[in-house]
Amino acid sequence: MVRQKVRDKFMRTKLSTVYYPQTSGGYTVICPELNGVTEGKTYEEARKNILEVIKLLIEDYEDKNDLAEAFDSGSKIFTEVEIEY
């Protein structure tokens, strides 16, 4: 029951995503709050990949009953994505 309450709290939240264009092409993208990193050949692919990484990280934190501690404070927000989980 506690786990469900934690999940409900974070079902709709905004997380930062920062995209770094690479000189060789493509993008590296990070989610600072969850320490997630991925890349893609296009912006759209990078966005799709970081959303998948975010979902996997949230599941991992849930498994550890540690979701509330997953978020770092003081991260700068460059772009926000809204997720439903």
Secondary structure, 3 states (H helix, E strand, C coil): CHHHHHHHHCCEEEEECEEEECCCCCEEEEECCCCEEEEECCHHHHHHHHHHHHHHHHHHHHHCCCHHHCCCCCCCCCCEEEEEC
